[in-house]
Amino acid sequence: MAIADVPAAAQQRSRPIPRATSSVPPPTKDLLVEDFLVKYGRKKKTVFAFSSGDVSLQWQKEPLKASLLSMTPNQSQAAVGAFKQLLLFMGDSTAPILTPRSVLIGNVVSAGTSIREIRDEIFLQICKQMTNCPSADTVVEGFKALVICASAFAPSREFAPYLSSWAVRSLNTMPAHDPMQASTHTLQSCIMLKRFFQFRLRYTIEVGPLMRPTTVPVVDDVAHKGVRSHMIMFGGNLQWIMKLQAEEGLTLGVPQALHECLRALANPQARTLKGIFRTAAEKHQVHREKEVMLSGTYDLLDADLIVVADLLKAWLRELHPPVIPIYRQCIDVAEQPDACLDLVMKRLPKENVRVLAMLTRFLRDLARSADQTGMDVDNLATVFAPNLLRDETPAGTNVKELANLARVSATFVGNLIRGWPQRDNE
């Protein structure tokens, strides 16, 4: 059920579903998704009237014949199709699985991103299959599905507190017949994925989706995220990262990932490495250190310095939006050193300014060892410019122009490295 297969008429609206906003009521333990289902669920037509209770929030192995929630026929058709994909993905279907699991959940995500009215339905369907299910493995797969869907789209403002409350109690649903059949590893996976889902849900509601609609989910990656992955140290929003660190009592002033990378790179040996930041590390080594960091271990002091250098660039590159999100304005003033510094000081949020302050001071200090590393300010600026600022709309730009923009971007970053005050009060 790819996007192209969704009926155009499914875009019609049946019940008003509010758009997700940054102001969502906090979860209340008294809010039950069953109550939401009673209020908005599909009604059964009887001889005399319509009655509720036609649908239930209980695991089933058979496909749905109609949507759980009240909606138009075309939307209901899309919802039924999504449930078939979920049955296969979560291992509940008796039919043979011939489609890769990433494609199955990708089809569900495609349906949710293209038809806003069935997003609550999709979350409800997953909750349904995790309620009194016969297998602990189904719960694990359900949490994976929730994490992926919550990364791609948010529930309605009305349903969000119900879903958040469900997440708090979700492990009580494991499994119906024999709770002890779940292994310790499975239980730990569920606890980890539950926390991951709670964070992804909150992030998507308050900041926006992390996953682009065209992204194919990597299912196994979801299962291996550590308990600290809820910090979204890679690919997250800078203000959000700082907000979470404050909630955890961290007072570093900058993201912990940046702090630990620069702490490791303060090793005097870094000033003797030829081509540091330009020489690429082995990808599998960078991936391993990234996974260690996502698991909550931030001590990089014993890590290979070339790997740490690549890890720092990856962290900067994956921030969304980038540290310097005003690309065109930067290009306009790149040849004016004082204007470059003035622009970022006045236009960027304080969190972004702090990151630039720590980074540029480090790079300026590193450039003093250019006779050993071969990395002077210009070379460092060339390497870091694409990781700090980027044009979000480069379509239609020819190769020659792209090369020129890259040069101008490097000039801008070089001016920041050279001109940034040594102390904040200068």
JOJOHU-V46875 format. One record per residue. RES is the residue in one small letter. OMEGA is omega in degrees with one decimal (999 if undefined). Layout:
# JOJOHU-V46875
res omega
RES OMEGA
RES OMEGA
This chain:
# JOJOHU-V46875
res omega
m 178.1
a -177.4
i -177.4
a -177.6
d -178.6
v -179.0
p 179.1
a -178.5
a 180.0
a 177.2
q 178.7
q -176.3
r 177.3
s 176.4
r -179.8
p 177.7
i -176.8
p 175.3
r 177.4
a 178.6
t -179.9
s 179.9
s -178.1
v 179.2
p 179.9
p -179.8
p 176.8
t -174.6
k -179.4
d 179.8
l -179.4
l 179.0
v 176.1
e 178.6
d 176.5
f 179.8
l 177.2
v -175.8
k -173.8
y -176.4
g 177.9
r -178.1
k 178.3
k -179.9
k 176.1
t -179.4
v -172.9
f -174.4
a 174.6
f 177.8
s 177.7
s 177.9
g 179.8
d -178.7
v -179.8
s 179.9
l -179.3
q 179.0
w 173.8
q 180.0
k 179.5
e 175.2
p 174.4
l 175.0
k 177.9
a -178.4
s 174.8
l -177.6
l 177.7
s 179.7
m -178.8
t 179.5
p -179.2
n 175.6
q 178.0
s 178.1
q 178.2
a 179.2
a 177.8
v 177.4
g 178.3
a -179.3
f 177.5
k 178.2
q 179.5
l 177.4
l 179.3
l -177.6
f -175.9
m 176.9
g -177.6
d -176.1
s 175.9
t 179.7
a 177.6
p -179.3
i -178.1
l -177.1
t 177.0
p -175.6
r 178.5
s 177.4
v 179.3
l -178.3
i 175.0
g 176.5
n 177.7
v 178.4
v 179.2
s 178.9
a -178.3
g -179.3
t -177.3
s 179.3
i -175.6
r -174.3
e -179.8
i -178.5
r 176.4
d 179.2
e -178.4
i 177.6
f 178.8
l 179.4
q 179.3
i 177.2
c 179.8
k -177.0
q 177.5
m -176.7
t -179.8
n 178.8
c -175.7
p -174.0
s 175.4
a 178.6
d 177.6
t 178.9
v 178.0
v -179.7
e 177.1
g 177.9
f 176.3
k 179.2
a 179.1
l 179.4
v -177.7
i -179.7
c 179.4
a 175.7
s -174.2
a -179.5
f -177.7
a 171.0
p 176.4
s 179.0
r -178.3
e -176.3
f -174.3
a -179.9
p 176.0
y -179.0
l 177.9
s 178.4
s 177.0
w -178.5
a 179.5
v -175.8
r -166.9
s -177.1
l 175.8
n -177.8
t -174.3
m -66.1
p -168.7
a -167.4
h -178.0
d -176.7
p -175.6
m -179.9
q 178.6
a 179.6
s 177.6
t 179.1
h -180.0
t 178.9
l 178.3
q 177.4
s 179.8
c 179.5
i 179.5
m -177.9
l 176.2
k 179.2
r 179.4
f 178.7
f -179.3
q 179.1
f -178.8
r 178.9
l -179.8
r -179.4
y -177.6
t 179.2
i -172.5
e -175.2
v -176.8
g -176.9
p 176.4
l -174.5
m 174.3
r -177.5
p -177.4
t -178.5
t 175.0
v -177.5
p 173.6
v -169.0
v -175.5
d 177.6
d -179.2
v -176.1
a -174.0
h 176.3
k -179.0
g -175.5
v 178.5
r -179.7
s 179.0
h 178.4
m -179.3
i 179.8
m 177.8
f 177.3
g -177.4
g 179.9
n -173.6
l 179.9
q -180.0
w 178.7
i -178.9
m 177.4
k -179.7
l 177.9
q 177.6
a 178.7
e 179.7
e 177.6
g 177.9
l -176.0
t -177.7
l -177.6
g 177.0
v 177.1
p -177.2
q 179.1
a 178.0
l -178.6
h -176.3
e 176.6
c -178.8
l 176.3
r 178.2
a -178.0
l 173.7
a 176.0
n -179.3
p 179.6
q -179.9
a -178.7
r 177.7
t -175.9
l -179.7
k 175.8
g 178.2
i -174.3
f 175.5
r 177.3
t -177.1
a 174.8
a 174.9
e -175.7
k -177.8
h 177.7
q 177.8
v 179.5
h -179.3
r 179.6
e 177.5
k 179.2
e 177.3
v 179.3
m 178.7
l -179.8
s 176.9
g 179.1
t -174.2
y -178.5
d -178.7
l -172.8
l -179.6
d -177.3
a 175.4
d -173.5
l 176.4
i 177.1
v 178.9
v 178.3
a 177.5
d 178.9
l 177.9
l 178.5
k 179.3
a 179.8
w 179.1
l -176.2
r -174.5
e 175.7
l 179.2
h -2.1
p -178.4
p -179.4
v 177.7
i -173.5
p -177.0
i -170.4
y -173.7
r 177.6
q 178.6
c 179.3
i -176.8
d -175.1
v -171.6
a -177.7
e -179.2
q -173.7
p -178.4
d -179.4
a 178.4
c -178.9
l -179.4
d -178.3
l -176.5
v 179.3
m -175.5
k -171.4
r -173.8
l 173.9
p -176.4
k 179.2
e 179.5
n 179.7
v 179.4
r 177.2
v 179.9
l 179.5
a -179.0
m -176.2
l -176.1
t 177.2
r 177.1
f -177.6
l 178.2
r 177.8
d 179.3
l -177.9
a 178.3
r 178.9
s -175.9
a 179.2
d 178.0
q -175.7
t -174.4
g -176.4
m 174.9
d -177.3
v -178.1
d 179.5
n 178.4
l 179.3
a 178.6
t -179.6
v -172.0
f -177.3
a -179.0
p -179.2
n -176.8
l 179.2
l -179.4
r 178.1
d -178.4
e -179.4
t -176.7
p -175.5
a 176.4
g 179.6
t -178.0
n -174.3
v -179.1
k 179.6
e 177.9
l 178.8
a 178.9
n 178.3
l 177.5
a 178.5
r -179.5
v 177.6
s 178.7
a 176.5
t 179.1
f -178.9
v 176.5
g 177.3
n 176.9
l -179.1
i -178.4
r -169.2
g -175.7
w -179.6
p -179.9
q 177.6
r -174.3
d -176.1
n 179.9
e 999
